[in-house]
Amino acid sequence: MENIKKQGIWETKQFLIDCARDHPKAQVEDYVKHLYQSEFGGGHMITDEAASLLRLREEIAGLSEKQKKQPWFFHLCGHFCRINLSVSEVLSPEMLHRLFIASACRVPKGARFLFEEKLRLFWEMSREKDSPFPFSSKEVEEYLRGYKESGYQPVQHSEEYHRIYEPAYRVICREYAEYVKLYAAMERCLKERGSVTVAIDGNSAAGKSRLGDILTQIFDCNVFHADDFFLPLEKRTPQRLSETGGNMDRERLREEILEKLRGEQSFSYRPFDCSLMKLSEPVEVQPKKINILEGAYCMHPELREYYDVKVFLSISPGEQSTRILERNGNFMLRRFLEEWIPMENAYFEKMKVREACDFVF
């Protein structure tokens, strides 16, 4: 816990230093707004979703040339970032608004005491001899005193900040930001074909299931897991197990999921239960325009024709071991390192999985 606290302090301090470097004309209220958004996000702006979308469209239509050239992201300390409206060059207003709404609804909101800690850190930095801010600690102290009395309400950017920097953005979850180009590709497929099927393959512990979860927060979609198609005992012949990528029941995955997704009828499939080593009860699936298949081996060459967008998630060996240890414990880590990871790496290399993907994250 102490290490987490130290990391949070370091991140906040570095964030404030970066703000001073990148926005040297920012006023006290601008820093307070930065810190408020870093803790609580931007959900306070949403009272009417239809009106919110209309306002966003109007802002995009009225972007200045300077605003159109802004970097897509301005990362805040904590769970959030600003996504500048310049991203509208690849995302539709509807998609951008969807990210904004999903962030407001899904991301856990911050705590008042944590926000107060960030404000205290801001004040302490303003008192330092080599303070990076263009205002005095007295100005900060007086502003924060009145701000606390107001109940820590959301604040607006200063007139000077608006005039110089022309902010035009929405606040979204930081982890959503990494996959903007993926959302854009999915949008294009939906527009051109009316549906999209996405495959997410990659290294163990690289975040395949997490990306599947993120997409369910943003889109109305079905998510299927390659782990539900583990090879059953009766198919584990020496010949099959000697195949690269042969330890997944790709035939059943193709027949029960991928072929059925080409139709518009509801269907069912039976996930494989690894703890019992048998198929579990049927799962009913309602047809949706967006379908996600995540998990190792889902990008086997025999299955690729079914996917519109293909994603590979990568991770360094050190971080991979750390995540597996935290998730599965030391005994299972050894199995991953000695058995499953070498098998996956052989599959990636022989089947050219990474090279066949549209996106590598």
Summary of the structure (lengths in Angstrom):
residues: 361
radius of gyration: 24.2
end to end distance: 29.4
largest distance: 76.5
contacts: 1058
relative contact order: 0.11
helix: 56%
strand: 14%
